[in-house]
């Protein structure tokens, strides 16, 4: 599906959403929101969300260090971004949802995380852990057509071309850096999980945030030796 065709299909999803009454929106839980709006949106953006052709291109319920993120989107089995889905009735502006989404990306070593309930879509860069994460790119469903080029940055085609990284570097959101090897990246994710679990087992008097900081200090020392 090309960009022009995709835009026409997204019009149909928006029309479907706008036909919902306020009462119907309140009755939509997360599972219904995923099924009727979020997955179809990313299907139109070219991702095999139902894994009909490519095994685990979009993996549901991906395990993180703490908790489980809703979806991991992959190319050649390498995660490109995480997606945390919420129900239509959820207020995405509550800081707890941003913190939750960003923590998944940070702990899994995945740079980009999307938080969405379809009504709004928020992109976060997880390279730096901050107390109050702010979206680096934010779209309302009302802007999906008028800002279609921004929405298209989340398409499979754009990720294959590295368009999100290039564009966010221009915007000053992402700092261009030398990528570590795939093997080291995977090792760091596993080490973080193992260290956190062991620290948590033997340091019951510490909070999860304090343990997370201890783990990061150890990994930082290893990387810069």
Secondary structure, 3 states (H helix, E strand, C coil): CCHHHHHHHHHHHHHHHHCCCHHHHHHCCHHHHHHHHHHHHHHHCCCCCCCCCCCCCEEEEEECCCCEEEEEEEECCEEEEEEEECCCCCCCCCHHHHHHHHHHHHHHCCCEEEEECCCEEEEEECCCCCCCCCCCEEEEHHHCCCCHHHHHCCCHHHHHHCHHHHHHHHHCCCCCCCCCCHHHHHHHHHHHHHHHHHHHHHCCCCCHHHHHHHHHHHHHHHHCC
